[in-house]
Amino acid sequence: MRGDDKRGRRVLLIGAGRRASAGGDVTRKLASTAGLTARQKRIARVAFAVRGDGSQTELLQAAAEGLTLAEFH
Protein backbone atom coordinates (compact mmCIF):
# COMPACT_ATOMS: atom_id res chain seq x y z
CA MET A 1 0.00 0.00 0.00
CA ARG A 2 1.29 3.41 -0.87
CA GLY A 3 0.15 6.85 0.18
CA ASP A 4 -3.57 7.16 0.76
CA ASP A 5 -4.38 3.98 -1.14
CA LYS A 6 -5.94 1.71 1.50
CA ARG A 7 -6.74 -1.16 -0.83
CA GLY A 8 -4.97 -4.42 -0.15
CA ARG A 9 -3.46 -6.37 -2.97
CA ARG A 10 -4.59 -9.75 -1.70
CA VAL A 11 -7.44 -11.00 0.40
CA LEU A 12 -7.81 -14.49 1.85
CA LEU A 13 -11.09 -15.40 3.48
CA ILE A 14 -11.51 -18.69 5.30
CA GLY A 15 -14.89 -19.75 6.65
CA ALA A 16 -15.48 -22.20 9.45
CA GLY A 17 -19.14 -22.93 9.01
CA ARG A 18 -21.67 -22.02 11.67
CA ARG A 19 -20.53 -19.81 14.50
CA ALA A 20 -21.67 -22.38 17.08
CA SER A 21 -19.19 -24.94 15.71
CA ALA A 22 -16.23 -22.54 15.63
CA GLY A 23 -14.49 -23.54 18.85
CA GLY A 24 -10.83 -23.49 19.80
CA ASP A 25 -9.75 -26.42 17.61
CA VAL A 26 -11.39 -24.99 14.49
CA THR A 27 -9.98 -21.51 15.20
CA ARG A 28 -6.48 -22.96 15.70
CA LYS A 29 -6.65 -24.82 12.37
CA LEU A 30 -7.93 -21.76 10.53
CA ALA A 31 -5.23 -19.52 11.97
CA SER A 32 -2.57 -22.06 11.08
CA THR A 33 -3.89 -22.29 7.51
CA ALA A 34 -3.92 -18.50 7.18
CA GLY A 35 -0.38 -18.27 8.56
CA LEU A 36 0.94 -20.97 6.25
CA THR A 37 -0.67 -19.33 3.23
CA ALA A 38 0.83 -15.98 4.17
CA ARG A 39 4.27 -17.55 4.48
CA GLN A 40 3.99 -19.35 1.14
CA LYS A 41 2.88 -16.15 -0.59
CA ARG A 42 5.57 -14.11 1.24
CA ILE A 43 2.97 -11.78 2.71
CA ALA A 44 4.60 -9.67 5.41
CA ARG A 45 1.47 -8.56 7.29
CA VAL A 46 -1.83 -10.26 8.01
CA ALA A 47 -4.94 -9.54 10.03
CA PHE A 48 -7.01 -12.25 11.65
CA ALA A 49 -10.57 -11.79 12.90
CA VAL A 50 -11.78 -14.21 15.56
CA ARG A 51 -15.52 -14.84 15.77
CA GLY A 52 -17.36 -17.70 17.35
CA ASP A 53 -19.47 -18.80 20.25
CA GLY A 54 -17.67 -19.43 23.50
CA SER A 55 -14.94 -17.73 25.46
CA GLN A 56 -13.22 -14.99 23.47
CA THR A 57 -10.08 -15.60 25.53
CA GLU A 58 -10.05 -19.26 24.47
CA LEU A 59 -10.64 -18.39 20.82
CA LEU A 60 -7.93 -15.72 20.79
CA GLN A 61 -5.48 -18.12 22.48
CA ALA A 62 -6.28 -20.76 19.86
CA ALA A 63 -5.73 -18.23 17.03
CA ALA A 64 -2.37 -17.20 18.51
CA GLU A 65 -1.35 -20.86 18.80
CA GLY A 66 -2.36 -21.55 15.21
CA LEU A 67 -0.42 -18.58 13.87
CA THR A 68 2.60 -19.61 15.93
CA LEU A 69 2.38 -23.20 14.65
CA ALA A 70 2.44 -21.85 11.09
CA GLU A 71 5.93 -20.46 11.73
CA PHE A 72 7.33 -23.97 12.22
CA HIS A 73 5.84 -25.77 9.20
PyMOL commands that set and color helices and strands:
alter all, ss='L'
color gray80, all
select helices_A, chain A and resi 19-21+24-40+56-70
alter helices_A, ss='H'
color red, helices_A
deselect
rebuild
show_as cartoon
